[in-house]
Amino acid sequence: QVQLVEFGGGLVQAGGSLRLSCVASESGFSINYMGWYRQAPGKQRELVAGIGSGGRTDYVDFVKGRFTISRTAAKNTVYLQMNSLKPEDTAVYYCAADRGNRRYWGQGTQVTVSS
C-alpha cells in the first residue's frame, strides 16, 4: 500500500503561482510513475501532468508553458510548480502514483484562483 500526502494548495489571485508537493510513503524506486490530476466541480477528473521514473514528462495542452512537474532524486516526492494561474485552474488537485499494476491516489488539495 502506497500512501500519498499532498501539500501546497490554497487561494491565489489570477496570474499568481503555487507549488504543490506530494510525498509517497514507499521508496520512490518502486514507483514507476507519478502524476497530478485535477477535478473541478461538476467535471471529471483529468490529467494535468505526469513524470516517469526515467524523468520523462507529459503535460496536457492547457498547462504547457505554465506548469512544471518534477521529481526528487529519491523519486518519492513529486512537485507541480504552477505559474500564471487562471480562474479555470480552480479544482481539487490529486497526486497519483503507479506501482506495478496498481494506482494509488492522494486525498487531494484545493486550489482556488480568484479573478
Secondary structure by P-SEA (a helix, b strand, c coil): cbbbbbcbbbbbccccbbbbbbbbccccccccccbbbbbcccccccccccccccbbbbbcccccccbbbbbcccccbbbbbbcccccccccbbbbbbbcccbbbbccbbbbbbcc
